[in-house]
C-alpha cells in the first residue's frame, strides 16, 4: 500500500468497536455536508458529493445518516466548516499531510501541532512536506468486481495514467483535474466504486524497522483519530 491514507484508515477501523465506528461516520457525514453545501444537493450533478456518498456506503454507513448529512447542508449554522491542510514531519522524519474540516481553526491548529510535538515531529508551513508527494486523482474498485487485467484495460481506455491491483482493490491513478471524467467513462463498465478522491501520493516511501514503524503508525493513527481530521497521508511504507 502506498503510504498511510484515509482509505487505509477506514479499512483498518471498520472492525473496531461501535464508538470508533461512530467517529468514522461523523467524519464521513461532515464531508457529505460540506460537499452538499458547496455544490448541488443531487449527487448526479455534484462529483464531490457522489464520491463522499460512495465512501460512506463502502464504510456501511446507513442511508438515514447519509440523508441527514445532506439535509444539514441547508443550514449555515450546522455546516460552517473551513477546509485546512497541515504539513509537517513526524517521528523518523516521515513526511505528513493532514486535511481537516473545522469550525475553529485556532483550536484545530493547536491540537495538530501538539500531536506532532508529542510524537517527536514538527508541524511546518504549507509546502514544507508537499514536495514529497504527487497530488493525484485516485479511484478504487473492489477486486471482487473484476480481474486485474480487465481493470487495467478499462482504466487505460478511460484516460487513466496507471492501475495497481492487490487482493483487496484496484487503484487507478489519473490527473487530478480529470479524475471525474475518467470515472464517468469507467462507469460504463464498473457498477460500484469504493472511493474517488484527489489524494497526496508519496513519491518515495520511508521504510522503517518494525518497532519504529509501530511508533510512526501510532502517531499517524492519533492524527487520524482527531475529530477535525478528515484525511492523513504520509510517505511511510506500510508493513503487510
VOSE-332852 format. One line per 10 residues: number of its first residue (from 1); their letters; for each residue x, y, z of N, C-alpha, C, O. Coordinates in pm, whole numbers, plus 32768, in hexadecimal, padded with zeros to 4 digits. Layout:
// VOSE-332852
NUM = a = X,Y,Z,X,Y,Z,X,Y,Z,X,Y,Z; ...
//
This chain:
// VOSE-332852
1 = xxxxxxxxxx = 8054,7F89,8000,8000,8000,8000,8058,807C,8000,80BE,8080,8044; 8030,80DF,7FB5,8083,8157,7FA6,8063,81BD,8012,8002,8208,8008; 80B5,81BF,8078,80A2,8223,80E0,802C,8209,813A,7FE0,81AA,8127; 801F,825F,819D,7FAF,8254,81FB,7F42,82B1,81C8,7F5A,8329,81BE; 7ECF,827F,81AA,7E67,82D2,816D,7DE4,82C6,81B7,7DD1,826F,820C; 7D8B,8320,8195,7D05,831D,81D1,7CC2,8296,81B5,7C80,825E,820C; 7CD2,8264,813B,7C94,81E4,8118,7CCC,8174,8171,7C80,8121,81A4; 7D50,8173,8183,7D8C,810E,81DA,7D53,8119,8267,7D3C,80B4,82AA; 7D3E,8194,8292,7D06,81A9,8318,7C7A,8172,8325,7C5A,8132,8389; 7C28,818B,82C2,7B9E,8158,82C8,7B9E,80C0,82CA,7B57,8084,8319
11 = xxxxxxxxxx = 7BED,8081,8273,7BF2,7FEF,826F,7C20,7FB7,82F5,7BED,7F52,8325; 7C83,7FFB,8331,7CB9,7FCB,83B0,7C52,7FD7,8420,7C4B,7F82,8479; 7C02,8041,841B,7BA7,805D,848A,7B1F,801A,847E,7AD3,801A,84DF; 7B00,7FE0,840B,7A7A,7FA8,83FA,7A5B,7F3A,845F,79E7,7F21,847F; 7AC4,7EF9,8490,7AAD,7E8E,84EF,7AB0,7EB9,8580,7AA6,7E65,85DA; 7ABC,7F3A,859A,7AC5,7F68,8625,7A3D,7F6E,8667,79D6,7F4F,862A; 7A3D,7F95,86E4,79C3,7F9B,8734,7965,8006,86FE,798C,805A,86AD; 78E7,8003,872F,7881,805F,8700,78A9,80F1,8713,7886,8145,86C1; 78F2,810E,877D,791A,8199,8796,7974,81CC,8726,7963,823C,86F7; 79D4,8179,86FD,7A2D,81A0,8691,79E0,81A7,860C,79FB,81FD,85B9
21 = xxxxxxxxxx = 7984,814D,85FA,7932,814C,8581,78E2,81CE,8578,78D4,8208,850D; 78AF,81FB,85EA,7863,8277,85EF,78BB,82EE,85C7,788C,834A,8585; 793A,82EB,85EF,7996,8357,85CC,79AE,835A,8536,79B2,83C6,84FA; 79BD,82E6,84FA,79CF,82DF,8469,7955,8318,8422,7961,8367,83C5; 78DE,82F0,8450,7864,8322,8413,7859,83B9,8421,782A,83FD,83C6; 7885,83EF,8493,7880,847E,84A9,78D6,84C8,8443,78AE,8530,840F; 794D,8493,8427,79A6,84D2,83C6,796E,84C7,8338,7976,8526,82EA; 7937,8455,8318,78FA,8443,8295,7882,84A0,8285,786E,84DA,821A; 7833,84AF,82EE,77C0,8509,82EB,77EC,8598,82D2,77AC,85E1,8286; 7858,85C0,8313,788A,8648,8303,78B2,8663,8273,7895,86CD,823C
31 = xxxxxxxxxx = 78F7,8602,8235,791F,8611,81AA,78A5,861A,814F,78A3,866B,80F2; 783F,85C8,8169,77C5,85CD,8119,7782,8655,8127,7756,868F,80C4; 7779,8687,81A2,773A,8708,81BC,7781,8779,8172,7741,87CC,8132; 7805,877B,817B,7852,87E4,8139,7846,87D8,80A1,7837,883D,805C; 784E,875F,806E,7842,874C,7FDD,77BA,877B,7FAB,77B1,87BA,7F42; 7751,875D,7FF7,76CA,8787,7FD0,76B9,881E,7FDB,7672,885C,7F8C; 76FB,8858,803E,76F1,88EA,8051,7737,8935,7FE0,7706,899C,7FB2; 77A9,8901,7FB3,77F8,8945,7F4D,77C5,892F,7EC0,77EB,8978,7E64; 776F,88CB,7EAD,773E,88AD,7E27,76AC,8887,7E29,7662,88A9,7E86; 7682,8840,7DC0,75F7,8816,7DB4,75D8,87A8,7E19,7630,8759,7E3C
41 = xxxxxxxxxx = 755B,87A4,7E47,7531,873C,7EA6,751B,86B6,7E60,750F,864E,7EA1; 7516,86B9,7DDA,7504,863F,7D8C,758E,8604,7D6E,75DD,8643,7D28; 75AE,858C,7DA2,7632,8551,7D8C,7653,853A,7CF9,76C9,8534,7CD5; 75EE,852C,7CA4,7609,851A,7C16,7640,859A,7BD7,767E,8595,7B6C; 762A,860B,7C19,7659,868B,7BE6,76CC,86C4,7C38,76FE,8730,7C1B; 76F6,867A,7C9F,775F,86A8,7CFA,77C3,8637,7D0E,77AA,85DA,7D5B; 7834,863E,7CC8,7896,85D2,7CCC,78C9,85B7,7D59,78D6,8544,7D83; 78E7,8622,7DA2,791E,8610,7E29,78B9,85CD,7E84,78DC,8576,7ED3; 783B,85F6,7E7A,77D3,85B9,7ECD,77C1,8527,7EA9,77B3,84D3,7F02; 77C2,8507,7E2A,77B0,847B,7E00,7821,8425,7E37,7809,83B5,7E65
51 = xxxxxxxxxx = 789B,8459,7E33,790D,840D,7E67,7905,83FC,7EFE,7928,8393,7F34; 78D6,8466,7F43,78C8,845E,7FD5,785F,83F6,7FFB,7871,83AB,805B; 77F4,83F1,7FB1,778A,838E,7FCC,77BD,8301,7FB1,779E,82A5,7FFD; 780B,82F0,7F47,7843,826C,7F29,78A1,823E,7F98,78A1,81C9,7FBD; 78F1,829A,7FCD,794B,8277,803C,78FB,824F,80B7,7920,81F3,80FE; 788D,8296,80CF,7837,8277,8142,77FA,81EC,8132,77F4,819F,8191; 77CD,81CE,80BC,7792,8149,80A4,77FA,80DC,80B2,77DC,8070,80E5; 7875,80F7,8085,78E1,8094,8092,7900,8078,8124,792D,800B,8146; 78E6,80DA,817C,78FB,80C9,820B,787D,8098,8252,7876,8098,82CD; 7818,8070,8202,7799,803C,8237,774D,80A2,828B,770C,807E,82ED
61 = xxxxxxxxxx = 7755,811E,8264,770B,8187,82A8,7678,8181,827E,765C,817C,8206; 761A,8182,82DD,758C,8177,82BC,755A,81EA,8263,758B,825A,826D; 74FA,81CC,820E,74C2,8230,81B3,7487,82A6,81FE,7493,8318,81D0; 7448,828D,826F,740E,82FB,82BE,7479,835F,82E8,7461,83D8,82E7; 74EE,832D,830D,755C,8387,8333,7588,83DD,82BD,75A3,8454,82CC; 758E,839E,8248,75B6,83E7,81CF,7551,8454,81B0,7577,84C6,8192; 74D0,8433,81B6,7467,8495,8199,7469,8509,81FD,7454,857C,81D6; 7482,84EB,827B,7488,8555,82E0,74FF,85B3,82C7,74F5,862C,82DA; 756E,8579,829D,75E5,85CA,8282,75CB,862A,820E,75F8,869D,8211; 7584,85FC,81A8,7562,8654,8137,7502,86C1,8165,7511,8735,813D
71 = xxxxxxxxxx = 74A2,869E,81B9,7441,8701,81EA,7485,876F,823B,745B,87E2,8236; 74EE,874B,8287,7533,87AE,82DA,7571,881E,8286,7585,888D,82B6; 758F,8800,8208,75D0,8863,81B3,7577,88DC,8198,75A6,8943,8168; 74F6,88D0,81B6,7498,893E,819E,74A1,89A9,8209,746D,8A17,81F8; 74E5,8989,827A,74EA,89E6,82EA,757A,8A0F,8304,75CE,89BB,8325; 7597,8A90,82F6,7620,8AC1,8305,765B,8AA4,838F,76D2,8A88,839C; 7606,8AAC,83F6,763A,8A97,847E,7661,8A07,8497,76A5,89E9,84F9; 7635,89AD,8440,7654,891F,8451,76CD,88F5,83FD,7705,8889,8414; 76F8,8948,839E,775D,8918,833F,77C3,8984,831D,77F3,8989,82AB; 77E5,89D9,837C,7843,8A45,8364,78D2,8A15,837D,7910,8A3A,83E1
81 = xxxxxxxxxx = 7903,89C2,8323,7987,8986,8332,79EB,89C2,82D0,79C9,89E2,825E; 7A67,89D2,82FE,7AD5,89FB,82A8,7B2B,8982,8287,7B44,892D,82DD; 7B57,897A,820A,7BB2,8910,81E0,7C41,8942,81F2,7C67,89A9,81BB; 7C91,88F9,823E,7D19,8922,825B,7D79,88AC,8245,7D59,883A,8265; 7DEF,88CC,820E,7E57,8866,81FD,7ECD,8888,8257,7EFC,88F9,8259; 7EFC,8824,82A1,7F73,8832,82F5,7FE0,87D7,82BE,7FC4,876B,828C; 805B,8804,82C7,80CC,87B5,8298,813B,87B5,8300,814C,8815,834C; 8184,874A,8303,81F4,8743,8360,823C,86BF,8356,822A,8672,82F7; 828F,86A4,83BA,82DD,8629,83BE,82CB,85E7,8447,82D8,8628,84AF; 82AE,8567,8444,8298,851D,84BD,8319,84DE,84EF,8387,8500,84C4
91 = xxxxxxxxxx = 8308,8480,854C,837D,8438,857D,83BF,83EC,850A,837C,83C1,84AC; 8442,83DD,8513,8493,839C,84AC,848A,83E4,8425,84A1,83A9,83BC; 8468,8466,842C,846A,84C0,83B8,8409,8498,834A,8420,84B6,82D5; 839C,8454,836E,8339,8436,8308,82EC,84B6,82E4,82C7,8503,833C; 82D6,84CB,8263,828C,8540,8234,81F6,8527,8246,81C5,84BA,8228; 81AE,858C,8276,8121,857B,8297,80CE,85F1,8263,80F6,8665,8270; 805D,85D2,8228,7FFA,8637,8201,7F76,8614,8244,7F48,85A2,823D; 7F3B,8675,8284,7EBC,8663,82CB,7E54,86C0,828F,7E6B,8739,8282; 7DE2,868A,8269,7D73,86DB,8237,7D04,86D9,829F,7CDB,8670,82D0; 7CD3,8750,82C0,7C6F,875D,832B,7BF9,87B2,82FF,7C05,8806,82A6
101 = xxxxxxxxxx = 7B88,879A,833F,7B12,87EF,8335,7AF4,881E,83C3,7ADA,87CC,841B; 7AF7,88A0,83D9,7AE8,88D2,8462,7A92,894F,8468,7A8D,899E,840A; 7A4F,8960,84DA,7A03,89D9,84F4,7A50,8A35,8552,7A1C,8A9C,857D; 7ACC,8A0F,8573,7B21,8A61,85CA,7BB3,8A49,85A3,7BF3,89EB,85D3; 7BE7,8A9E,854C,7C6D,8A89,8514,7CDA,8A90,857F,7D3A,8A44,857A; 7CCC,8AEA,85DF,7D32,8AF8,8647,7D3A,8A7A,869E,7DA7,8A4C,86BF; 7CC5,8A45,86C2,7CC3,89CB,8714,7D04,8957,86CA,7D57,890F,8701; 7CDD,8944,864C,7D11,88D3,8600,7DA7,88DE,85EB,7DEF,887C,85FA; 7DD7,8956,85C7,7E67,8968,85B1,7EB6,894A,862F,7F1F,890B,8629; 7E83,8978,86A2,7EC7,895F,8721,7ECC,88CA,8741,7F32,8897,876D
111 = xxxxxxxxxx = 7E5C,8885,8729,7E56,87F5,8745,7EB2,87A5,86EB,7EF7,874A,8719; 7EB2,87C8,866A,7F07,877F,860B,7F9A,8796,862B,7FEA,8738,8627; 7FBE,8812,864A,8049,8831,866E,8075,87E1,86E9,80E5,87B0,86EF; 801C,87D5,874A,803C,878C,87C5,8053,86F8,87A8,80AE,86BB,87E1; 8002,86BE,8750,8013,8630,872C,809B,861B,86EA,80E0,85BA,870A; 80C0,8674,868F,8143,866A,864E,81B3,8671,86B6,820D,861E,86B6; 81AC,86D4,870E,8218,86E9,876F,8224,8676,87D2,8293,864E,87F4; 81B3,8641,8800,81B6,85D3,8860,81EF,8553,8824,8217,84F8,886C; 81F0,854C,87A0,8221,84D3,875E,82A6,84EB,8716,82CA,84A3,86B9; 82EF,854F,8744,8374,8566,870F,8377,85A3,8685,83DB,8598,863E
121 = xxxxxxxxxx = 830A,85E3,865D,8303,8621,85D9,82F5,86B7,85E1,82F6,86F2,864D; 82E8,86F4,856D,82D8,8785,8565,8271,87A8,84FA,8276,8775,848A; 8215,8800,851E,81B3,8832,84BE,81F3,88A7,8473,8224,8905,84B1; 81F1,88A1,83EE,822E,8909,839D,81C7,895F,8357,8150,895A,8376; 81F5,89AF,82F9,819C,8A03,82A9,816C,89B5,822F,81A3,894C,820F; 8105,89E9,81EC,80D6,89A8,8172,8145,89A8,810B,8183,8A0F,80F0; 815E,8934,80D1,81C9,8924,806F,8244,88E1,80A9,829B,88B4,805E; 824C,88D9,812D,82C4,88A0,816D,82D1,880A,8155,8340,87D5,8151; 825F,87C5,8144,8263,8734,812E,8227,870B,80A8,823E,869C,8079; 81DC,8764,806A,8192,8741,7FF0,81EC,8717,7F7D,81C2,86CB,7F26
131 = xxxxxxxxxx = 826A,8747,7F7C,82C4,8723,7F0E,82EA,868F,7F11,8328,865D,7EB3; 82C8,864A,7F7C,82E1,85B9,7F86,826E,8567,7F4A,8272,84EC,7F4E; 8209,85AA,7F14,8192,8566,7EE3,8169,8599,7E59,8192,8605,7E2F; 8118,8549,7E14,80CF,8577,7D9E,803D,8586,7DC5,8008,8535,7E11; 7FFC,85ED,7D91,7F6E,8601,7DAC,7F22,85C3,7D38,7F1E,85FA,7CCB; 7EE5,8550,7D51,7EAA,84FE,7CE8,7E16,84E4,7CFD,7DE3,84EC,7D6D; 7DD3,84C6,7C90,7D4E,848C,7C99,7D5F,83F6,7CAA,7DA5,83B6,7C5C; 7D1F,83BC,7D10,7D2C,832D,7D2A,7CA1,82EF,7D39,7C4F,831B,7D8A; 7C8A,8289,7CE9,7C0A,8241,7CE8,7C24,81B2,7D15,7C84,8173,7CE8; 7BD0,817E,7D6D,7BE1,80F4,7D9C,7B64,80A2,7D81,7AF4,80CF,7D96
141 = xxxxxxxxxx = 7B7C,8028,7D51,7B10,7FCA,7D30,7B2E,7F46,7D76,7BA0,7F17,7D71; 7ACB,7F0B,7DB6,7ADF,7E8C,7DFC,7B11,7E1F,7D9F,7ADF,7E10,7D2F; 7B74,7DD4,7DCB,7BB1,7D6D,7D76,7B50,7CFB,7D55,7B64,7CB2,7CF5; 7AE7,7CED,7DA7,7A87,7C82,7D8C,7A2F,7CA0,7D12,79EE,7C47,7CDD; 7A2E,7D1D,7CE6,79DA,7D45,7C76,7A12,7D1C,7BEF,79C7,7CFA,7B93; 7A98,7D21,7BE3,7AD6,7D11,7B5F,7B67,7CE6,7B71,7BA6,7D08,7BD5; 7B9C,7C9A,7B10,7C27,7C6D,7B1A,7C86,7CDD,7AF3,7C5E,7D40,7AB6; 7D04,7CCC,7B18,7D68,7D36,7B08,7D7E,7D5C,7A76,7D88,7DD3,7A57; 7D87,7CFC,7A1C,7DA0,7D19,798F,7D2E,7D6A,7951,7D45,7DCA,7907; 7CB3,7D42,7971,7C3F,7D8A,793C,7C38,7E17,7974,7C17,7E76,792E
151 = xxxxxxxxxx = 7C59,7E24,79F5,7C57,7EA7,7A35,7CBF,7F03,79F6,7CA4,7F79,79DE; 7D34,7ECE,79DB,7D9E,7F1D,799C,7D72,7F4F,7913,7D88,7FC3,78F1; 7D35,7EFA,78C5,7D07,7F21,7840,7C9E,7F90,7848,7CA4,7FF2,77FD; 7C3E,7F80,78A3,7BD6,7FE6,78B3,7C11,8069,78E1,7BEB,80D4,78B0; 7C70,8063,793F,7CAE,80DC,7974,7CF7,8129,7907,7CE6,81A3,78FB; 7D49,80E4,78B9,7D96,8127,7851,7D39,8161,77E6,7D4F,81D0,77B6; 7CD3,8116,77C0,7C75,8145,775B,7C20,81BA,778D,7BE4,8202,773E; 7C1C,81CB,7811,7BCE,8238,784B,7C22,82B7,785E,7BED,831F,7887; 7CA3,82AF,7840,7CF9,8324,784C,7D4E,8328,78C9,7D8A,838F,78E7; 7D53,82BA,7913,7DA5,82B5,798C,7E39,82A7,7969,7E5C,8281,78F9
161 = xxxxxxxxxx = 7E8E,82C8,79CA,7F1F,82BE,79B5,7F54,8235,79DC,7FA6,81FA,7994; 7F24,8200,7A4E,7F57,8182,7A81,7EE8,8137,7ACA,7E83,8170,7AF3; 7EFF,80B5,7ADA,7EA1,8062,7B27,7EF1,7FF9,7B74,7F40,7FAE,7B3B; 7EDB,7FF6,7BF8,7F1C,7F94,7C4E,7EB1,7F3C,7C8D,7E44,7F6B,7CAD; 7ED0,7EBE,7C9F,7E6F,7E61,7CD8,7EAA,7E12,7D4C,7F1F,7DEE,7D4A; 7E57,7DF8,7DB1,7E7C,7D9B,7E1B,7E01,7D44,7E37,7D9E,7D4C,7DEF; 7E07,7CF3,7E9F,7D9A,7C95,7EB7,7D1C,7CD9,7EEB,7CB1,7C9C,7EEE; 7D28,7D58,7F13,7CB4,7D9F,7F4A,7C71,7DFC,7EE6,7BF7,7E03,7EE0; 7CC1,7E43,7E98,7C86,7EA6,7E3B,7CE7,7EC8,7DCB,7D5F,7EAD,7DD3; 7CAF,7F04,7D62,7CFE,7F3D,7CF4,7D07,7FD3,7D0E,7CA5,8012,7D34
171 = xxxxxxxxxx = 7D7D,800B,7CF8,7D93,809A,7D10,7DBD,80DB,7C8C,7E26,80BC,7C54; 7D6A,8137,7C5C,7D80,8178,7BDC,7DAE,8207,7BF4,7D6F,8252,7C3E; 7E1D,822E,7BB4,7E55,82B3,7BC4,7E3F,8305,7B45,7E4B,82D1,7AD6; 7E1E,8384,7B56,7E0B,83DC,7AE3,7E27,846C,7B0D,7E35,848A,7B84; 7E2E,84C6,7AAC,7E3E,8553,7AC8,7DCA,8583,7B1E,7D57,855F,7B05; 7DE7,85D4,7B84,7D7E,85FC,7BE2,7D0F,864B,7B9D,7C9B,8645,7BC7; 7D30,8696,7B32,7CCA,86E3,7AEC,7C6C,868A,7A9C,7BFD,86B3,7A7A; 7C99,860F,7A7E,7C49,85B6,7A29,7C07,8544,7A73,7BC7,84EF,7A34; 7C15,853F,7AF7,7BEB,84C8,7B40,7B57,84A8,7B2B,7B33,8433,7B1C; 7B00,850D,7B2B,7A72,84F0,7B1D,7A4C,84CF,7A8D,79EC,8486,7A75
181 = xxxxxxxxxx = 7A98,8506,7A2C,7A82,84E1,799F,7AAA,8450,7988,7A64,8405,7944; 7B1C,8428,79C3,7B49,839D,79B8,7AE1,8340,79F7,7ABF,82D8,79BE; 7AB2,8366,7A6C,7A50,8311,7AB0,79CF,8305,7A60,7994,829A,7A58; 79A4,8373,7A23,7929,8371,79D6,7931,830B,7964,78D0,82C5,7948; 79A5,8303,7921,79B8,82A1,78B7,79B8,8214,78F2,797E,81B8,78B9; 79FA,8204,7966,7A02,8181,79A5,797A,814E,79D1,7964,80D5,79D9; 791E,81AA,79EF,7899,8183,7A1D,784B,8133,79B4,77E8,80F2,79D5; 7878,8139,7938,7838,80E7,78D0,7858,8053,78E2,7810,7FFD,78AF; 78C5,8036,792B,78F0,7FAC,793E,78EC,7F7F,79D0,78E2,7F07,79EC; 78F5,7FDE,7A2D,78FD,7FC0,7ABC,7880,7FF3,7B03,7859,8066,7AF0
191 = xxxxxxxxxx = 7843,7F9F,7B53,77C7,7FC5,7B98,77E0,800B,7C1D,779C,806B,7C3F; 7841,7FDA,7C69,7857,800E,7CEF,78E8,8037,7D03,7944,7FF1,7CD9; 78FC,80AB,7D43,7980,80DE,7D61,798F,80E8,7DF9,7930,810B,7E40; 7A06,80C9,7E29,7A20,80D6,7EB9,7A36,8168,7EDF,79F6,819C,7F3A; 7A91,81AA,7E98,7AAC,8238,7EB1,7AD7,827C,7E30,7B0C,823C,7DD5; 7ABF,82FC,7E2B,7AF3,8353,7DC0,7B1F,83D4,7E03,7ACB,8421,7E32; 7BA2,83EC,7E08,7BD5,8460,7E50,7C4B,849E,7E08,7C89,8462,7DB1; 7C69,8518,7E2F,7CE7,8558,7E0B,7D3F,854B,7E86,7D1F,8581,7EF0; 7DAF,8502,7E7A,7E00,84DD,7EEC,7E92,8502,7ED8,7EBD,8520,7E69; 7EDC,8500,7F47,7F6C,8517,7F45,7FB2,848F,7F44,7FA9,8442,7FA3
201 = xxxxxxxxxx = 7FF8,8473,7ED7,8038,83F1,7EC3,80D0,8401,7ECF,810B,8453,7E88; 8111,83B5,7F27,81A1,83C9,7F40,81F8,83A7,7EC8,81E4,8342,7E85; 825A,83FC,7EAE,82BA,83E4,7E42,831C,8376,7E69,833F,8320,7E18; 8348,8378,7EE6,83A3,8312,7F1B,8374,82EE,7FA7,834C,8345,7FF5; 837B,826E,7FC7,834B,823F,8048,83BF,8229,80AA,842E,8205,8084; 83A0,8240,8129,8402,822B,8194,83EC,81A2,81D2,837F,8184,8203; 8452,814F,81CF,844B,80CA,820B,8487,80CC,8296,84F8,80F9,82A9; 843C,809D,82F7,846A,8099,8382,846A,800B,83B7,8421,7FB5,8386; 84BD,7FF3,841C,84B9,7F74,8461,8434,7F68,84AB,83F1,7FCD,84C5; 840E,7EEF,84CE,8389,7ED8,8504,836A,7F30,857E,82FE,7F6B,8585
211 = xxxxxxxxxx = 83C7,7F38,85DD,83AF,7F86,8656,839D,801A,8634,8346,805D,866C; 83F0,804D,85D9,83E4,80D9,85AF,8362,80EE,8562,831E,8154,8573; 8341,808F,850E,82C5,8097,84C1,824B,80A3,851C,81F2,80F5,8504; 8249,8051,8585,81D6,8053,85E0,81CB,80D9,8627,815D,810A,8640; 823D,8116,8649,823C,819B,8687,8206,8203,8625,81B3,8257,864A; 8236,81FD,85A9,8209,825C,8543,8175,824B,8525,812D,82AD,8513; 8149,81D0,851F,80BC,81B7,8501,8062,81E5,8573,7FF3,8215,855C; 8092,81D7,85EE,8045,8208,8661,8031,829F,8656,7FC5,82D2,8675; 8099,82E6,862C,8090,8376,8617,8029,8397,85AB,7FD6,83EF,85BE; 802E,8350,853A,7FD0,8368,84CD,7F41,8347,84F7,7EE3,838F,84D2
221 = xxxxxxxxxx = 7F30,82DC,8543,7EAA,82B8,8574,7E74,8322,85D3,7DFC,833E,85D2; 7ECB,835C,8625,7EA1,83C6,8681,7E70,843F,8633,7E0B,847C,8657; 7EB6,8462,85CA,7E8A,84D0,8573,7E02,84AF,8536,7DA7,8502,8536; 7DF6,8438,8501,7D7C,8410,84BC,7D04,840A,851B,7C93,841F,84F1; 7D1E,83EC,8598,7CB1,83E2,85FB,7C7D,846A,8627,7C11,8471,8662; 7CC6,84D4,860B,7C97,8559,8633,7C14,857A,85EC,7C05,8561,8574; 7BB6,85B1,8636,7B30,85C7,8601,7B2D,861F,8584,7AD8,860A,852D; 7B88,8680,857A,7B86,86DD,8509,7BD1,86A9,848F,7BC4,86E2,8422; 7C1D,8641,849F,7C70,860D,8431,7C1E,85B0,83D7,7BDE,8552,8407; 7C22,85CC,8357,7BDC,857A,82F5,7C38,8513,82B5,7C13,849F,82A5
231 = xxxxxxxxxx = 7CB0,853E,828F,7D0B,84E4,8249,7D9B,84FD,8276,7DC3,856E,8290; 7DE7,8491,827D,7E75,8497,82A0,7EC4,844B,8237,7EA4,83D8,8216; 7F2C,848B,8203,7F83,844A,81A0,8013,8452,81D2,8039,84B5,8211; 8061,83EC,81B6,80EF,83EF,81D8,813B,839C,8172,8100,8354,8121; 81BF,83A6,8178,8212,8354,8120,824B,82DB,816A,82B1,82A3,8142; 8208,82B3,81D5,8230,823A,821D,8208,81BE,81CF,8195,81B1,81A5; 8266,8166,81BB,8249,80E6,8179,81FE,808F,81DD,8231,8071,824A; 8184,8066,81BA,8132,8017,8213,815E,7F86,8213,8172,7F4B,81A8; 816D,7F4B,8288,8191,7EBD,8293,8116,7E68,827C,80A9,7E88,82AC; 8127,7DFC,8233,80B7,7DA0,8217,80AC,7D39,8286,8054,7CE3,8281
//
